[in-house]
Amino acid sequence: MSTKLAFLFASSLLLVIIPTAPPTYGEVAPAPLWQPADGTAPKSAPPAATPAPRKHRTPAKRDAAAATKSTDALEAEVFGNEANPTVRRPPADDDRDETDGRARTRATGNLPAVVAPHTVAFALGTAVMSRSFHFNAPLQGDAGAPRAGIAATLEAFPLLSLDNVRLGRIGVGASLETEIGNAGIGQPDNGTLIYPFTETRWGFDLRYAIPIGGRFLLLPRLGYGHVSYDLERRNQPAPSLCATTSTQVCLPDVQLSHLIVALDARLALTPSVGLSLALAYLPGFGLGNGAGQLGSESDAAVQGMSGTLAANWQLLDWLALRASLPLTHYSYSFNRRPLAYTSASETYYGLVVGATVFAR
C-alpha cells in the first residue's frame, strides 16, 4: 500500500509542476511521429482562416463618402430595384412663350416689332381726305375741300407661332376708309343748293412677309377692293346732262370693284421708329351702271393705282403711333361713242393720324 500511495503522490506532483500548454489557434499542428501503414505521406490539417482586419472610418470620412454618392445610388437605396420614376409636368407659360418666341423669330427674321408682322395688329385713325373728280369735257366735277372721316386697318398672321416658317409668314389684311361731306352749288338768288354725300373705300387681301436683313421687310399682297361715292339725291340725271352751267348738283355716283396687286416695304430706322411705303395696282371691273351712276351711259375700262407713305413710332410693346399720307387714283376710259366725254379721273388724297395696337 505504501508503494501505491507513493506512486500516486508522485504523479500528482508532476501534473502540478508541468501544466498542460493551452491550445493555439491559427497554428499548424505538428506532424505525427508515426507513418501510416500504407506508406503514404500523412495528411496535415488545413490552416485555419485568418479573419480580415476590419477598417473603421472616422465621421469625416463617412460624410465625404456620403457626399460623393451619386443620385442614382441614393434612389437605388430608397426605391430598391424599381425603375426610376419619371415626373412629367405641363409646360409653364414661360416655356410656351420661349417656344412661340423662337418660332416668331424664325418667321420674322429678328425684325424690330415696329415693322415686324404680328399675330394681330389693329390701327384706327382720324382722316382728313379730299376728292378730285373730273371729266375731259365741260361737265360738273368735284374739287371738294378736305372732309373728315375715319380709317381703320387690320393685319393678322395667325400662324406666326407655328414651327413651319413658310406657313407662319402667311397673313391677311383688311382696310376701311370713309368720309362724309356736303356737295353744293350756287343759285341765282345767291343761295347754295347742298346735298350730303358719303365716300367709302374698303378692301381685303392675302399677304406674305419676307424679312430681308434685320431691319427691312417686304410684304407682297393680293386681294379685292371696292370704292364708292354716294350723293344722297333722288332722280339723279345722266352724267352728260350735268353741264358746268347747271344749277343742279348732279355729280355721278360711283360704285367700282377692283383687284389689289400690291407690294409694301417697311424699314426700321431705329428699334422704335419705322417707315413704310405701300404701292398697289388696282385694275377695275364691275363699274356701276344704275341711274345717275358713272357707268350709266357707257361701259368703261378702269385702271387704278395707290400709294401710302407712313411713319410709325412705337411707344410700348403693344402700342404705336401712326401717321400716313394716302393717295389713290382711278382713270376711266369710256367705250361708247359718241358721248360728250370719253374719259374721267378720280383721286383721293389726305392725311391719317392714329394709333396701332399689337397683340402677340
URSUL-V859023 format. One record per helix or strand. SS is the DSSP state (helix for helix, strand for strand). FROM is the first residue (numbers start at 1). TO is the last residue. If there is no record, write none. Layout:
# URSUL-V859023
ss=SS from=FROM to=TO
ss=SS from=FROM to=TO
This chain:
# URSUL-V859023
ss=helix from=2 to=17
ss=helix from=59 to=68
ss=helix from=71 to=79
ss=helix from=93 to=108
ss=strand from=120 to=135
ss=strand from=139 to=139
ss=strand from=142 to=143
ss=strand from=147 to=156
ss=helix from=165 to=168
ss=strand from=170 to=186
ss=strand from=192 to=212
ss=strand from=216 to=231
ss=helix from=239 to=241
ss=strand from=243 to=243
ss=strand from=253 to=270
ss=strand from=273 to=285
ss=strand from=293 to=293
ss=strand from=300 to=316
ss=strand from=319 to=334
ss=strand from=343 to=359
